[in-house]
Structures are given as structure tokens and as C-alpha cells.
């Protein structure tokens, strides 16, 4: 029996045991409901989508809503909130994240970001000097990303209400005519590309909290990804789908892809790029890097005949130097993600259930 046959049989066995997203029936919200995994999906479906609808594209978990104005171009719209602890960490701050997270959500649907709004909820007693520093970070990040902050709002609440500050940004961008990135375009045989190393942001924030007797040279990868997206689309015009691997990490995002596209995805453990310091920290904490968030890395599904061109282009871009082809799309079993391990076995990669790293984005 060939290795391919063995893997197919393993995937079939996995399908029989795969735990699907449960109905949301919890009495109270927990930190796990903000982790981007099963609990988040259940909360969104049962509480929000059931009452508000699914939006223009029918996918409430998409990075941004794609609107359909008159003319050839379409508009993309997104919003996000940032409550990171600590507010400043190696490689960035919550101010940088407030810009990067929103412009990246626009870029993942193929939009060119144009403008942001900024809402700031401040706790009584927050230091004005720190607020000025955070706004300077927002201004600098917006300048690098090529967007303007055009409107906003400020609220002040009582001490202890928001842990200092909460930043909320919304963004709008334009999708060029003929550009359509969505899970429905994904086909068996397509390849999965990641633009760089896994888990950098999540581990940088975790260690910056100083709660662990652990030191490592790890910096957040927070960055605006729109320029890299444009380069990839030029190199691989058949690019099917994009997503930045934030909450829940690569594992959760790929599971969302498999469910939305009705396909299976097999990841190659040997190909996964992880910095030694991140891998070591994850080992000590008992956390799989596949579930740790990034803020400056994307996943792309490209046709097999464009995969090498996309990889070469990514590696020549400053934000894609460590890019790798890490998996392949299969026809079945639909909705399953598996990992081909370095030992020759195959194991399931399920959606994140708990929240090992809360408050990181």
C-alpha cells in the first residue's frame, strides 16, 4: 500500500471522530469565547448571526465584509477591537495592532486599505503621557500602511472598567475589478502557503507579561500585509483565498477554510516554519505553535502550478523571507484538517477549544 493510500485511510478514520462545533448553551461568557476557536464560533453563530444575519458574502467569520456598490470596484469593510495585555511588548504595541489588524483584514479579501476610524475607550486615571505614545504608534503605523485615520470617538469610563484602554478601529478599502478571493474557489490539489514563522506575536506578548520564569528573544511580527498581498497576486493571479492567522493560529484558520470550502487539508509538519526560540517556549508551556497567533503572517491557497512562483515572490519580500509551502488541499474527507508528522503518521488538527493565550490581540 502506498503512502498516499495510508494517508487517505487515516483521514477517513479521523473524520469519524472529529468533534464538530457545539451549540452555544453556556450561561456566561468566558475568555475561551474570545479565543477564535470552537467557543467563539458557537457564540457568533448562536447569539449574533441568528439575530443579525450573515452579511453580504454569507460568512460571518470572514476577515471583512465585501460590499457591492455600482461600478467595477467593490468595497470592503471591517472592524476590530484591541484589548492587549501588556499594551507594549517586544516588536510593537496595542497602537500598532489597532492599525495592522484592521488593514490586514481588508487585505485578506483583496482590498487596498484606504481609511480607518478610531474609537478609544479610556479608564479614569489612565496616564495622558501613555495615551500620547499610543496615538503616536497609531499614526506611525497608519503612515507605513498608507491609510488615514479619518474619524473617531472617545469615551471615558470608571476605574477598573476596561483595564486601562480599549482601541476599536474600523476600516474601508477598495477591491479592484475582477479580484475575488473566497473559500468557494479552493480546489483539490491546491497548495497552502504561509508567509513566515508561526507563533511569534502570541509568544512575544505572553513572555512580556512577566508571569513566567522564562526569557527568550522573541518579538511580535505585527505588520501591514497589503503590499505582500499585491505582490502575491501579481505572481500567482489564480490565488484563491487569503487569511491572516491571528486568534486561534494556523490550525483554527485552516479548519475554517476546510469547513467553508468543503475540502480536506493535509499539513506537512516538517515544512512548518517555527523559530527555535518560539518552539522552545511553546514546548516549555505545553502549547502547540499551530494554535499561537501571528499579527503579520498570512495563509494563501494557490493553484499547484503557481505555488513555486508565489513562494519565490513571498521570500523576496521583507515580510515573507521565511515563507513556506506547508500543505495541500484534498477532496475528502470534507472539513478535516490533518498533519502528516515527521514520524510518518497522520493526526487530526482540530479547532482550538480553550484559550491558552488570552488577551494577545
LINSUL-V929788 format. One record per backbone hydrogen bond with DSSP energy under -1.0 kcal/mol. NH is the residue of the N-H (numbers start at 0). CO is the residue of the C=O. Records with the same first field share a line. If there is no record, write none. Layout:
NH->CO + CO
//
This chain:
5->1
6->2
7->3
8->4
9->5
10->6
11->7
12->8
13->9
14->10
15->11
16->13
32->29
33->30
34->31
37->351
40->36
41->37
42->38
43->39
44->40
45->41
46->42
48->43
49->44
50->47
51->47
52->48
61->58
64->76
66->74
73->174
75->172
76->64
77->170
79->168
81->166
84->358
88->91
91->88
93->86
96->92
97->93
99->95
100->96
102->98
103->99
104->100
105->101
106->102
107->103
108->105
109->106
110->105
111->173
113->171
114->171
115->147
116->169
117->150
118->167
119->152
120->165
121->154
122->163
123->156
125->122
130->126
131->127
132->128
133->129
134->130
135->131
136->132
137->133
138->134
139->135
140->136
141->137
142->138
143->139
144->140
146->141
147->113
149->115
152->117
154->119
156->121
160->157
164->162
165->120
166->81
167->118
168->79
169->116
170->77
171->114
172->75
173->111
174->73
178->175
181->239
184->181
185->182
188->328
189->186
190->301
191->326
192->299
193->323
194->297
197->272
201->292
202->198
203->199
204->200
205->201
206->202
207->203
209->206
213->211
217->215
219->89
222->294
228->224
229->225
230->226
231->227
232->228
233->229
234->230
235->231
238->235
239->300
240->300
242->298
244->296
245->243
248->245
250->289
251->247
252->248
253->249
254->250
255->251
256->252
257->253
258->254
259->255
260->256
261->257
262->257
263->329
264->335
265->327
266->337
267->325
268->339
278->274
279->275
280->276
281->277
282->278
283->279
284->280
285->281
286->281
290->287
291->288
293->244
298->242
299->192
300->240
301->190
305->302
309->305
310->306
311->307
312->308
313->309
314->310
315->311
316->313
319->316
322->319
323->193
325->191
326->191
327->265
328->189
329->263
334->262
335->332
337->264
338->346
339->266
340->344
343->340
346->338
348->336
//
